């Protein structure tokens, strides 16, 4: 007799930098979502697919929830809550050492409405940063605020508690056929993952506001006969002044970014990669609906 298969969607929600992308990568076992120490780097609703026994768990890695200012920010927050509303199970991630911040307060309030009719688990991350009594106190305080189905103590970075969480999620998935072929770890096209990898490297090299004023697009992708892949990408910036910053002195910055992105792409794809980057100025890209669609966001969610 065939085993019953299960498949469903899990939304990871929390403040920026709570460790959602790190957890997703550990669950899925490959680097699908972009991990950096900078906040607000996950723009698209990147989905990773994890297999646990007969269950397929599809993760919706929502952008971090924060107080939105610009149109792009507003679209990201709308995407985060949209992802939670569409999911079978929601996992709220909290940083152990930061506890119940004003941002967490706001999420808990919204959860009263979003959490209806679905399982909501609490994952307290970075548990190695606090002592046991403080952890217990935080767990009790959070569970008094919301009726969580389960509470997990985890370290997404070190892997502690992650297997328990994945096993629990597997049994919470509704019965039904798998949603993706077994060998497909992410439903994001490879072109987009490649663009995100390059954008991550730019974010790590450049500081302050600039990274959020740029976008990366994969213009062409060619798998060659010799087994290598040629990828051409364009880095779009909003102003002329930004172009110089991205290029760097004698092109050193863009060259270093290209090398780092190429190395990671080679590891990810398991083949030799020829990566070519160009930097172009496109003044209004933050207001172009098309760019939002490419990032998996809804332009209209940003409002005026």
C-alpha positions in Angstrom: 0.0 0.0 0.0 1.3 3.4 -1.0 2.2 5.8 1.8 0.1 8.9 2.2 1.9 11.9 0.8 1.6 15.4 2.3 2.5 18.8 0.9 1.9 22.3 2.0 3.2 25.8 2.5 5.0 27.2 5.5 5.6 31.0 5.9 8.5 32.1 8.0 7.8 35.5 9.5 9.7 37.8 11.8 11.6 41.0 12.0 14.5 41.6 9.6 17.6 39.6 10.6 15.7 37.2 12.8 17.4 34.4 10.9 14.7 33.3 8.5 16.9 32.9 5.5 19.5 31.0 7.5 16.8 28.6 8.8 15.4 28.2 5.3 18.8 27.3 3.9 19.3 24.7 6.6 15.9 23.2 6.1 16.3 22.9 2.4 19.9 21.9 2.5 21.1 24.3 -0.1 21.6 28.0 -0.4 18.4 29.3 -1.8 17.6 32.4 0.1 20.2 35.2 0.4 21.9 35.4 3.7 23.6 38.6 4.7 24.1 40.6 7.9 22.3 43.5 6.3 18.6 43.8 6.9 15.8 43.7 4.3 17.8 41.7 1.8 15.1 39.1 1.0 12.9 40.9 -1.5 11.2 38.1 -3.4 9.0 35.5 -1.8 11.7 32.9 -2.4 10.4 29.4 -1.8 12.6 26.5 -0.8 11.4 23.0 -0.9 12.3 20.5 1.9 11.5 16.8 1.9 10.9 15.1 5.2 9.7 11.5 4.9 6.6 11.5 2.8 6.0 15.2 3.3 7.0 18.0 1.0 7.4 21.4 2.8 7.3 24.4 0.6 8.8 27.5 2.4 7.7 31.0 1.6 10.5 33.1 2.8 8.8 36.4 3.5 10.6 39.7 3.6 11.3 40.8 7.1 8.5 42.7 8.7 9.4 46.3 9.5 7.9 49.8 9.4 7.7 50.6 5.7 8.7 54.0 4.3 9.2 53.8 0.6 7.1 52.1 -2.0 9.5 49.2 -2.3 9.4 48.7 1.5 5.6 48.8 1.5 5.4 46.2 -1.3 7.8 44.0 0.7 5.7 44.2 3.9 2.5 43.5 1.9 4.3 40.4 0.4 5.3 39.2 3.9 1.7 39.3 5.2 0.4 37.9 1.9 2.7 35.0 2.2 1.6 34.3 5.8 -2.1 34.5 4.8 -1.6 31.9 2.0 0.3 29.4 4.1 -0.9 26.2 5.9 1.5 26.8 8.8 3.2 30.0 10.0 6.4 30.0 11.9 7.2 33.2 13.9 10.9 33.6 14.5 12.1 35.7 17.4 15.7 36.4 18.4 16.3 35.1 21.9 18.6 38.0 23.0 16.3 40.7 21.7 13.1 39.4 23.1 9.8 41.1 22.6 10.8 44.3 20.7 8.2 46.9 19.4 8.4 45.1 16.0 7.6 41.8 17.6 4.7 43.4 19.4 3.3 44.6 16.1 3.7 41.2 14.6 1.9 39.5 17.5 -1.0 41.9 17.1 -1.4 41.1 13.4 -1.0 37.4 14.1 -4.4 37.4 16.0 -6.0 37.9 12.6 -3.6 36.1 10.3 -3.2 33.1 12.6 -6.8 32.1 12.6 -7.5 28.7 11.2 -3.9 27.6 10.8 -1.1 26.3 13.0 1.3 28.9 14.2 4.6 27.8 15.7 7.1 29.9 17.7 10.8 29.4 16.9 13.1 31.2 19.3 16.4 31.6 17.4 20.0 32.3 18.6 19.4 30.5 21.9 23.1 30.2 22.5 23.1 34.0 23.2 21.0 33.8 26.4 20.9 31.8 29.6 18.2 29.2 30.3 16.1 31.2 32.9 15.8 34.1 30.5 14.8 31.8 27.7 12.1 30.2 29.8 10.8 33.6 30.8 10.6 34.7 27.2 8.9 31.5 26.1 6.2 32.0 28.8 5.7 35.7 27.9 5.2 34.9 24.2 2.9 32.0 24.8 0.8 34.1 27.1 0.4 36.6 24.2 -0.6 34.1 21.5 -1.7 30.5 21.5 1.2 28.9 19.7 0.8 25.3 18.6 4.4 24.5 19.5 7.5 26.3 20.7 11.0 25.4 19.3 14.3 26.5 20.7 16.7 26.7 17.8 20.0 27.9 16.5 19.5 28.2 12.7 23.2 28.9 12.3 24.4 25.9 14.2 21.5 23.6 13.3 20.3 23.0 16.9 16.6 22.1 17.0 16.1 22.5 13.3 15.4 18.8 12.7 12.7 18.8 15.4 11.0 21.8 13.7 11.2 20.2 10.3 9.7 16.9 11.6 6.9 18.8 13.2 6.2 20.8 10.1 6.1 17.6 8.0 3.3 16.1 10.1 1.4 19.4 10.0 1.3 19.4 6.2 -2.1 18.6 4.6 -2.5 15.2 2.9 -2.1 15.5 -0.9 0.3 15.0 -3.8 3.7 16.7 -3.8 3.7 20.2 -5.4 7.2 20.0 -7.0 9.4 17.4 -8.6 11.7 15.8 -6.0 14.9 17.3 -7.5 13.6 20.9 -7.5 14.8 22.7 -4.4 13.4 26.1 -5.3 10.7 27.2 -7.7 12.6 30.4 -8.4 14.1 30.4 -11.9 17.9 29.9 -11.8 18.3 33.4 -13.5 16.7 35.0 -10.5 18.8 33.0 -7.9 21.9 34.1 -9.9 20.8 37.7 -9.8 20.2 37.5 -6.0 23.6 35.9 -5.4 25.3 38.9 -7.2 23.1 41.4 -5.3 24.1 39.7 -2.1 27.8 40.2 -2.9 27.1 43.9 -3.8 25.2 44.4 -0.5 28.2 42.9 1.5 30.7 45.2 -0.3 28.7 48.4 -0.2 27.3 50.1 2.8 24.4 52.2 4.1 21.5 53.1 1.7 23.0 52.3 -1.7 22.4 48.5 -1.8 18.6 49.1 -1.6 18.8 51.6 -4.5 20.1 48.9 -6.9 18.8 45.8 -8.6 20.5 43.0 -10.5 19.0 41.4 -13.6 20.2 38.3 -15.4 20.0 39.3 -19.1 21.2 36.1 -20.7 22.1 32.6 -19.7 23.9 30.2 -22.0 24.8 26.6 -21.1 27.8 25.8 -23.3 28.8 22.6 -25.0 31.9 22.3 -22.8 29.7 22.1 -19.7 30.2 25.6 -18.6 27.7 28.4 -18.3 27.9 32.0 -19.5 25.8 34.5 -17.4 25.4 38.1 -18.4 24.0 40.4 -15.7 23.2 44.1 -15.4 23.4 46.1 -12.2 20.9 48.9 -12.4 21.4 51.9 -10.1 19.2 54.9 -9.6 21.8 57.7 -10.0 25.0 58.5 -11.9 26.8 58.9 -8.7 25.9 55.4 -7.6 27.5 53.9 -10.8 30.9 55.1 -9.7 30.5 53.6 -6.3 29.4 50.3 -7.7 32.3 50.2 -10.2 34.9 51.4 -7.6 38.3 52.8 -8.2 39.5 51.4 -11.5 36.6 49.0 -11.5 38.0 47.2 -8.4 34.6 46.9 -6.6 32.6 45.4 -9.4 35.6 43.1 -10.2 35.7 41.8 -6.6 31.9 41.4 -6.6 32.0 39.5 -9.9 34.7 37.1 -8.6 32.8 36.4 -5.3 29.4 35.9 -7.2 31.1 33.6 -9.8 32.7 31.4 -7.1 29.3 31.0 -5.4 27.5 30.3 -8.6 30.0 27.7 -9.5 29.5 26.0 -6.2 25.7 26.3 -6.5 25.5 25.0 -10.1 28.4 22.5 -9.8 30.0 23.7 -13.0 32.3 26.4 -14.4 30.7 29.8 -14.8 31.7 32.8 -16.9 30.0 35.8 -15.3 29.9 39.2 -17.0 28.6 42.3 -15.1 27.6 45.7 -16.5 26.5 48.7 -14.5 23.7 50.9 -15.9 21.9 53.9 -14.6 18.1 53.7 -14.7 16.8 56.6 -12.7 13.2 55.5 -12.1 13.7 51.8 -11.4 12.3 52.0 -7.9 9.0 53.1 -9.4 8.8 50.6 -12.3 6.1 48.0 -12.0 8.0 45.6 -14.1 11.0 45.5 -11.7 8.6 44.5 -8.9 7.1 41.6 -10.9 10.7 40.3 -11.4 11.2 40.4 -7.7 8.0 38.5 -7.1 6.3 41.6 -5.5 3.2 43.4 -6.4 3.9 47.0 -7.4 0.4 48.1 -6.4 0.9 46.8 -2.8 3.3 49.6 -2.3 0.6 52.2 -2.8 1.4 55.8 -3.8 
